[in-house]
Amino acid sequence: MSTLVRPPRSGPVRAGASGLPTALGVAGVTVLTSLPVFLPGAANGLICAELGWSATRTGAVLAVYWLASLTGAFVSRRSASPVGVERTLAVALGATCAGLLGAAGAPATGLWISSALGGLAYGYTQPHTNALLMRRCAPGLRAFAFGLKQAAVPTATLLASAAMPLLAGPVGWRGVFAATAVPCGLGAVLLVRHAAAEGRQPAAAAGAGAPLKADARLIALSCAGFFGALVGNGLGGFLVLALTTRGASLQLAGAVATAGAALNIAVRLGVGWLVGRLPRLAWPVLVGLFATGAVGAVLLTRPGPVPTLLGALLAYGGGWGWAGLLHYVVGLPHPGREQRATAVSQMGVSLGAAAGPVLCGVLFGLLPDAVWWALAAASAAGSACVLVAAAARRAP
């Protein structure tokens, strides 16, 4: 993994270098640092049964992850871009490993600690790896690299959801947590060894120390990230519950959610590939993704299997497919300061990710269909924010 995330020794991309190994390494780190939030979600029922917790307490554990991620992104915004990035990622993976082991050994307190450490590591490293992709990847690959990195998040969801039913029986849910800590620890060791072998650290990019003004464009895109994350995490937390409440079997509801997550991965990769070849499509595609999410959420209010399946796919594909492209358009106009720019957008995403399940939980207790109308409104608001940002971009 260490060779995959090695930064260049100078700002420009080397001639003939695509940066694909870096993108793959960053995606791997993103998968691992996402596990402290998705594993407890996948093991929710088992955790509640063993510890006597309510679903509300488990939801609070997940919210801690995203609030810690918000803190990590805020701290990252104040740090230099990205000098010694391998050591930064090594510390993040080490903290994730320690948290997962703590959750396995002493879950009553360890789950809270794992969520806090994992969220802090995730939020702090996201802007660093965003800047690394901009510096290390060839211009034509950057949009795809961002899509690949963000596709790692729903990939982590699928891995956690698949590992828990397969492995929890033989080894228990604690064993699954301990097993997933192993690659985090190994990755940290490899990164530390490679950083030590490299010796000196690369110089920071030109302009990295210059202050970053949070203008109307950046604020609008951060708000779009807030609304989009609210949709994605609300959808991920309540789609299966809503479908089973309507009478669908747990297997069918799980299959619908899995299909949506798989489509989400494909959309993030496909959008990155498309924008890499046709950069002028970045803004209209971003608006379209949010609008598609709104249509999908509205369809989820309708009865019947066809509107439900189509709505879930559109909501997942569009309402949560924007992530890679959003951070790409945030970082692109800030050479040398991509980390600080995407730290702002990551703060919006983390806040929305924490707020989404809470809002949906309150609305679901009052009127289940109100969840989907709220997510439709959030998707529409995200689309409007992107339009505001596009207008600010063109303003003199």
Helices and strands as residue ranges (DSSP letters): G 2-5, H 20-42, H 44-51, H 55-77, H 85-105, H 107-136, H 139-198, H 216-245, H 250-277, G 279-281, H 282-299, H 305-319, H 323-331, H 338-366, H 368-394
